């Protein structure tokens, strides 16, 4: 006696899964029992289906997911005598409607969309298992029929009637269609199953010739196999073959044809066994469509697009292709403001417009996901055609789209890749198109750009550097070079600026311009900046201990805008100074002028705290940020670093008088505010002398020394670098 099902939510079944499985099995049994040829009662059939339902539920949530496990469930249906084709159709309907409903919950890692996708694959595998089980049973019946047929012709006269009765029972009761024809192709006998498969009227089948059942989709070798069989050159063959029914519809079958010989081995009849696979084929086509088309827009999805692109790229000599990679500009703002439902409706309208742009032969549009679409064109004239296609797309998007009573103008950025087939892989083409699309977006959007191999290479290099940055810091690939700060009054080394470098394993030594923007973009600038501060302060402390006579009094370290916003700036700086033993007055933090334009008190507060501790704050690149000079009074800075653009005119003789006046005014203003002035980019002795006469305090540049290792700090070249 079976134990009663656990109540939903009971301690033994906290999620009520067993109770839901029981309800699922009940629905299943009620659906298939009317078409099941069995002596079992419906409750007994339900008990046979319950473990199958449990296996389906387990397969739905299995990790890793293996849809092939459902094949055994389909084969098990044959063992329960669910052999009627309607039983498969009803089973697939129950699984489609109720499996996710009753068994899909309880797994927080699995979304409803994923459950539905898995359910569709389980239906496919279950149908395949059902067909395989039915085929194996059919083959067994075929062997029984063949044996019965031979026995009917070889047995003694007294057993002839009994044998004929047994053969007739098997012939008429078989679940597959059976037909017998002579060697001329005249159909002599058909069973009821085959008659039903062709529409239910026996005279539409009996008396016809096999050769009348040709179909346009017959594979070329099908009729050659038939001719070989009737000539006695082969004993059987098996093919998938379509037939036209009397009403014009198509019947798809797995057809097995065997040659029956007489006692002397001469060919006498042909025996055909047909398994109706029409529903399974339609299911396969539906699953194929769902797997290759976007559920929201109905456009081909990434899978189908890659198939088409791969086919286009594998074309013969002279074949070309053109690809447009489209990303909508500002779609996220629309999606966030109106909600995802409205965003989906907008995407559907965009998809319809794109579809209307690609109607020529060799053109297709697909949705890759989100607001990203691609358009593909093939043919000999894609160099012109792809530009025209991109223009049509931008033109189609120009008209406003109305969503929820509001009109939106949708813009798009398009990256175009065009070229001959056979030179690149689909992944390489799509990557190039993606890079080019972002180049179009960076240029303002609502435009298209053509792929540029050099730009692609730079973007790929940037991406490689970005991904390598975290590991590079851990592996110690960064190092610091120091450029001396020289006192213009006596020519002594007043300090040094710490400049970080990256010793990349493949690209060699990289300057900060090549990786600092990437570090700022990824957020790695904070730990990298902390490391630079630690190393620079440690080196400054070492100089003080070993070179007390004339050693550098100050170490300058650059701060990026991201570091200014980091809440741990003051804490980290204090911790580094205390650990090293360096006095705060020996540290100068350089902040670019552009980073402080319009800065509020919250941003200036940590700088004020550091300045109050004695740390100098230098305003770097002064004169390039278009700041209000009156703002200098409220900034906690003690040093102005004059940008090199103001002193380049001093390299000529005579010096540009306008530059001299500007520098003289800035120095006078700075000194009146009790600010020291440092000049960058000094490359000649004439520059150095004029800056000294103008009252500048310190200078740095290639005239004195290029950035180098710490032990070369006092080795000044004092040679013109231009």
Buried (B, 14 or more C-beta within 10 A) or exposed (E): EEEEBBEBEEEEBEEBBBBBBBBBBBBBBBBBBEBBEBEBEBEBBBBBBBEBBBBBBEBBBEEEBEBEBBBBBBBBBBEBBBBBBBBBBBBBEBBBEBBBBBBBBEBEEBEEEBBBBBBBBBBBBBBBBBBBBBBEBBBEBBEBBEEBBBBBEEEEEEEEEEBBEBBEEBBEEBBBBBBBBBBEBEBEEBBBBBBEBBBEEEEBBBEBEBEEBBEEEBEEEBEEBBEBBBEBEBEBBBBBBBBBBEEEEEBBBBBBBBBBEEEEEEBBBBBBBBBBBBBBBEBBEEBEEBBBBBEEBBBBBBEBBBEBBEEBBEBEEEBBBBBBBBBBBBBEEBBEEBEEEBBBBBBBBBBEBBBEBBEEEBBBBBBBEEBBBBBBBBBEEBEEBBBBBBBBBBEBBEEEBEBEEEEBEBBBBBBBBBBBBEEBEBEEBBBBBBBBBBBBBEEEBBBBBBBBEEBBEEBEEBEEBBEBBBEBBEEEBBEBBBBBBBBBEEEBBBBBBBBBBBBBEEBEEBEBEBBBBBBBEBEBBBBBBBBBBBBBBBBBBBBBEEEEEEBBBBBBBBBBBBBBEBEEBBEBBBBBBEEBEBBBEBBBBBBBBBBBEEBEEEBBEBBBBBBEBEBBBBBBBBBBBEBEEEBBEEBBBBBBBBBBEBBBBBBEEEBBEEBBEBBBEBBEBBBEBEBBBBBBBBBBEBBBEBBBEBBBBBBBBBBBBEBBEBEBBBEBEEEBBE
